[in-house]
Amino acid sequence: SMATIPEVFREVESGACHYGVVPIENSSEGIISHTLDTFIRSNLNICGEVSLRIHQHLLSKATALNQIQRVYSHPQSLAQCHRWLDRCLPQATRLTLSSNAEAARLVSQSDPQDAAIAGTTAAELYTLKILASNIEDEPSNTTRFLVIGKNDTAASGTDKTSLLLACPNKVGGLHGLLTPLVNEGISMTRIESRPSRSNLWEYVFFIDLEGHKTDPQVVRAFNILKAQTSLFRILGSYPAAETL
């Protein structure tokens, strides 16, 4: 596994692997902004999505919880387990790393006072004990992942399309982005804004909508959007994941 989200993108961009899988959204902690920011700098497509129930475990070389003084993990995982940590490890300092895999790797090379929050695969890979299982605060904790690659995905009949857009900084700019979708009866399922990284106080918008980019009503809406936006990019059309 790669240690960071940008590493996954680089491996696919270089041709070292055909596809990569990156997290995009968690049911309790919301959007994973690092993934959105990486799309701004990448030309890869979204080829698919999958939603998975996520179980977090406390991994360490220690033999008891009272030995743990430091807990390492990705900020999202620490947030997903904060009530358990408050209750069971109030003495432990929480330290963030770029990924759960990196946290497990570090703990495997450090002393038994350290622990990582990660999954069972990391425990096996780095030969760590599972001191506590299923420590996530929400039993229904679910993360949505995107499959990224260089290929387009054919229409399946139950598709989503993701867009990256920017509009001129003027009154009604965002409203103008939404109007063509409304007029064509296209349902928007998510909109997120992120700093553009090119101009101060300007933003780009990530939009998920129902339908495939080849659907006639989607084509009509996109033709209007292209004329209204300073940036228009289709990140991909792909089969919508089943709801858990």
VEXDREN-2710 file (C-alpha; in Angstrom, 1 decimal):
% VEXDREN-2710
k/r/px/py/pz
1/SER/0.0/0.0/0.0
2/MET/1.1/3.6/-0.6
3/ALA/1.8/5.9/2.4
4/THR/-0.1/8.9/1.1
5/ILE/-3.0/9.8/-1.3
6/PRO/-0.6/11.7/-3.7
7/GLU/1.6/8.6/-4.0
8/VAL/-1.4/6.6/-5.2
9/PHE/-2.1/9.2/-7.9
10/ARG/1.6/9.2/-8.9
11/GLU/1.8/5.4/-9.2
12/VAL/-1.2/5.4/-11.6
13/GLU/0.0/8.5/-13.5
14/SER/3.4/6.8/-14.1
15/GLY/1.9/3.6/-15.3
16/ALA/3.3/1.6/-12.4
17/CYS/-0.3/0.4/-11.8
18/HIS/-3.5/0.5/-13.9
19/TYR/-5.8/1.7/-11.1
20/GLY/-5.6/3.2/-7.6
21/VAL/-8.2/3.5/-4.8
22/VAL/-8.4/6.7/-2.7
23/PRO/-10.8/7.7/0.1
24/ILE/-13.1/10.6/-0.7
25/GLU/-15.7/10.8/2.1
26/ASN/-16.5/9.4/5.5
27/SER/-20.0/9.1/7.0
28/SER/-19.0/10.7/10.3
29/GLU/-16.1/13.0/9.5
30/GLY/-17.2/14.2/6.0
31/ILE/-15.1/15.0/2.9
32/ILE/-11.4/14.1/2.6
33/SER/-10.1/17.4/1.3
34/HIS/-6.6/16.0/0.5
35/THR/-8.1/13.8/-2.2
36/LEU/-10.0/16.7/-3.8
37/ASP/-6.9/18.9/-3.8
38/THR/-4.9/16.2/-5.6
39/PHE/-7.5/16.0/-8.3
40/ILE/-6.9/19.7/-9.1
41/ARG/-3.3/18.8/-10.0
42/SER/-4.0/15.5/-11.8
43/ASN/-5.4/14.4/-15.1
44/LEU/-6.6/11.0/-13.9
45/ASN/-10.2/9.9/-14.3
46/ILE/-12.7/8.5/-11.7
47/CYS/-13.5/5.0/-13.0
48/GLY/-15.6/3.8/-10.1
49/GLU/-16.6/4.1/-6.5
50/VAL/-17.2/1.8/-3.6
51/SER/-18.5/2.3/-0.1
52/LEU/-17.1/0.2/2.7
53/ARG/-17.8/-0.2/6.4
54/ILE/-14.6/0.8/8.2
55/HIS/-13.5/-0.8/11.4
56/GLN/-10.6/0.8/13.3
57/HIS/-8.3/-1.2/15.6
58/LEU/-5.6/-0.2/18.1
59/LEU/-2.3/-1.8/17.0
60/SER/0.9/-2.0/19.0
61/LYS/3.8/-4.1/20.3
62/ALA/2.5/-3.5/23.8
63/THR/0.7/-6.1/25.8
64/ALA/-1.7/-3.8/27.7
65/LEU/-3.5/-0.5/27.2
66/ASN/-2.0/1.2/30.2
67/GLN/1.5/1.0/28.5
68/ILE/0.4/3.2/25.6
69/GLN/1.6/6.8/25.7
70/ARG/1.3/7.9/22.1
71/VAL/-1.3/7.1/19.4
72/TYR/-0.5/7.7/15.7
73/SER/-3.0/7.7/12.8
74/HIS/-4.5/9.8/10.0
75/PRO/-6.5/12.7/11.3
76/GLN/-9.7/11.2/10.0
77/SER/-9.2/8.0/12.0
78/LEU/-8.3/9.8/15.2
79/ALA/-11.5/11.8/14.8
80/GLN/-13.6/8.7/14.2
81/CYS/-12.3/7.2/17.4
82/HIS/-12.0/10.2/19.7
83/ARG/-14.6/9.2/22.2
84/TRP/-13.0/5.8/22.7
85/LEU/-9.6/7.4/23.0
86/ASP/-11.0/9.9/25.6
87/ARG/-12.5/7.0/27.6
88/CYS/-9.8/4.3/27.3
89/LEU/-6.5/6.1/26.6
90/PRO/-6.9/9.6/28.3
91/GLN/-3.2/9.6/29.1
92/ALA/-2.0/9.1/25.5
93/THR/-0.9/11.9/23.2
94/ARG/-2.5/11.8/19.7
95/LEU/-0.2/12.4/16.8
96/THR/-1.3/12.7/13.1
97/LEU/0.4/11.1/10.1
98/SER/-0.3/11.0/6.4
99/SER/-2.0/7.6/6.5
100/ASN/-2.9/4.7/8.8
101/ALA/-0.4/2.5/6.9
102/GLU/2.4/5.0/7.7
103/ALA/1.3/5.0/11.4
104/ALA/1.5/1.2/11.6
105/ARG/4.9/1.2/9.9
106/LEU/6.2/3.7/12.4
107/VAL/4.8/1.9/15.4
108/SER/6.4/-1.4/14.2
109/GLN/9.8/0.3/14.4
110/SER/9.3/2.1/17.7
111/ASP/8.9/1.1/21.3
112/PRO/5.9/-0.5/23.0
113/GLN/4.6/2.8/24.3
114/ASP/3.4/3.7/20.8
115/ALA/0.2/2.5/19.1
116/ALA/-1.4/3.1/15.7
117/ILE/-5.1/3.2/14.7
118/ALA/-5.4/1.1/11.5
119/GLY/-7.0/-2.0/10.0
120/THR/-6.3/-5.7/10.3
121/THR/-4.3/-5.7/7.1
122/ALA/-1.8/-3.3/8.6
123/ALA/-1.6/-5.4/11.7
124/GLU/-0.6/-8.5/9.6
125/LEU/1.7/-6.5/7.3
126/TYR/3.7/-5.0/10.2
127/THR/3.3/-7.9/12.7
128/LEU/1.5/-5.8/15.3
129/LYS/-0.9/-7.0/18.1
130/ILE/-4.5/-5.8/18.0
131/LEU/-4.9/-4.4/21.5
132/ALA/-8.5/-3.3/20.9
133/SER/-10.9/-4.0/18.1
134/ASN/-13.7/-2.0/16.5
135/ILE/-12.8/1.2/18.4
136/GLU/-14.7/3.5/16.0
137/ASP/-17.3/5.7/17.8
138/GLU/-20.0/5.0/15.1
139/PRO/-20.8/1.3/14.4
140/SER/-22.1/2.3/11.0
141/ASN/-18.8/4.1/10.1
142/THR/-18.5/4.0/6.3
143/THR/-16.0/5.5/3.9
144/ARG/-16.6/6.1/0.2
145/PHE/-13.6/5.3/-2.0
146/LEU/-12.9/6.3/-5.6
147/VAL/-11.2/4.1/-8.2
148/ILE/-8.9/6.3/-10.3
149/GLY/-7.3/5.5/-13.6
150/LYS/-6.7/6.6/-17.2
151/ASN/-9.7/4.9/-18.8
152/ASP/-13.3/6.0/-19.4
153/THR/-16.2/3.9/-18.0
154/ALA/-19.1/3.0/-20.2
155/ALA/-22.7/3.8/-19.1
156/SER/-24.3/1.2/-16.8
157/GLY/-27.7/2.8/-16.4
158/THR/-27.2/3.8/-12.8
159/ASP/-24.3/6.2/-13.1
160/LYS/-22.8/9.3/-11.4
161/THR/-20.6/12.0/-13.0
162/SER/-18.1/14.1/-11.1
163/LEU/-17.1/17.6/-12.3
164/LEU/-14.4/20.1/-11.4
165/LEU/-15.6/23.6/-12.1
166/ALA/-14.6/27.2/-11.6
167/CYS/-16.7/30.3/-12.4
168/PRO/-15.9/34.0/-12.7
169/ASN/-16.0/35.7/-9.3
170/LYS/-19.2/37.7/-9.8
171/VAL/-22.6/37.9/-8.2
172/GLY/-24.7/34.9/-9.1
173/GLY/-21.7/32.9/-10.3
174/LEU/-22.5/29.7/-8.3
175/HIS/-26.2/30.0/-9.2
176/GLY/-25.2/30.0/-12.8
177/LEU/-23.5/26.7/-12.4
178/LEU/-26.6/25.1/-10.9
179/THR/-29.2/26.5/-13.3
180/PRO/-28.4/24.2/-16.4
181/LEU/-28.6/21.1/-14.1
182/VAL/-32.0/22.2/-12.7
183/ASN/-33.4/23.0/-16.2
184/GLU/-32.5/19.5/-17.5
185/GLY/-33.9/17.8/-14.4
186/ILE/-30.4/16.5/-13.3
187/SER/-30.1/15.7/-9.6
188/MET/-26.9/17.1/-7.9
189/THR/-25.9/14.8/-5.1
190/ARG/-22.9/16.7/-3.7
191/ILE/-21.1/20.1/-4.1
192/GLU/-17.8/21.0/-2.3
193/SER/-15.6/24.0/-2.7
194/ARG/-11.8/24.2/-2.4
195/PRO/-9.2/27.0/-2.8
196/SER/-8.1/27.2/-6.4
197/ARG/-4.4/27.3/-5.5
198/SER/-3.9/29.7/-8.4
199/ASN/-5.6/32.9/-7.4
200/LEU/-6.1/34.2/-3.8
201/TRP/-9.7/33.9/-2.5
202/GLU/-10.9/32.1/-5.6
203/TYR/-12.4/28.6/-5.4
204/VAL/-13.1/25.6/-7.5
205/PHE/-16.2/23.4/-7.1
206/PHE/-16.4/19.6/-7.1
207/ILE/-19.9/18.5/-8.1
208/ASP/-21.4/15.0/-8.2
209/LEU/-24.6/14.5/-10.2
210/GLU/-26.8/11.6/-11.3
211/GLY/-26.3/10.4/-14.9
212/HIS/-23.6/9.6/-17.3
213/LYS/-21.7/12.2/-19.4
214/THR/-23.1/10.6/-22.6
215/ASP/-26.8/10.9/-21.5
216/PRO/-28.5/13.5/-23.8
217/GLN/-29.7/15.7/-20.9
218/VAL/-26.3/15.7/-19.3
219/VAL/-24.6/16.6/-22.7
220/ARG/-27.0/19.6/-23.1
221/ALA/-26.3/20.8/-19.6
222/PHE/-22.6/20.4/-20.0
223/ASN/-22.6/22.4/-23.2
224/ILE/-24.1/25.4/-21.4
225/LEU/-21.8/25.0/-18.4
226/LYS/-18.7/25.0/-20.6
227/ALA/-19.6/28.5/-21.9
228/GLN/-20.2/29.8/-18.3
229/THR/-17.1/28.5/-16.5
230/SER/-13.5/29.5/-16.4
231/LEU/-12.6/25.8/-15.7
232/PHE/-14.7/22.8/-16.8
233/ARG/-13.4/19.3/-16.4
234/ILE/-15.3/16.0/-16.3
235/LEU/-13.5/13.9/-13.7
236/GLY/-15.4/10.8/-14.7
237/SER/-18.7/9.0/-15.2
238/TYR/-19.0/5.7/-13.3
239/PRO/-21.5/3.3/-11.8
240/ALA/-22.9/4.5/-8.5
241/ALA/-22.0/2.4/-5.5
242/GLU/-24.6/0.4/-3.7
243/THR/-25.9/2.0/-0.5
244/LEU/-24.9/0.1/2.6
END
